[in-house]
């Protein structure tokens, strides 16, 4: 009598464990793999919140599994400069994923992607305050990062920086109607290659050489 009962309990436990793993791995199915590619827009505001300058460039985002239930988000942005020099709007942040989405904590900075795709969070690090907003889908990501120097005042020329990433990719099977293709606003990529580039980590500001996707048109 006890043996069938134990066998049933073990089977139930395995089923629950399998369901939990499936719920956790759904994040990787939806978001990891092919990179999001597209455009980034940078806007600079003065101390009175007047727009000083707008620049555009190429952007990307990719989730990299790093073991267990962890995944690193690597966001890149190469801003076209007025004098031909490129500005950098790239960062990396490590997080954990599960049935509730993905959450990253780097010092006092937190970034979250909820199970419905909402992006939110923020915090202070390295003399700057961050704010994250937007929405992620299997085929498209709209991400806004606002950066405000903590010592910024009305007398300071540039007191707030806003980066809008408009990115897309080929969506996983079953979600292709949510995707406009791996093209963003800058035209379809002929192919995507990966290059090693220095990317700053939010939290401690350390630079690491990471593989980032580059769109070839």
Helices and strands as residue ranges (DSSP letters): H 2-31, E 36-45, E 51-67, E 70-79, E 87-88, E 91-98, E 101-106, E 109-114, E 118-125, E 128-136, E 140-149, E 160-168, G 176-178, E 191-200, E 207-216
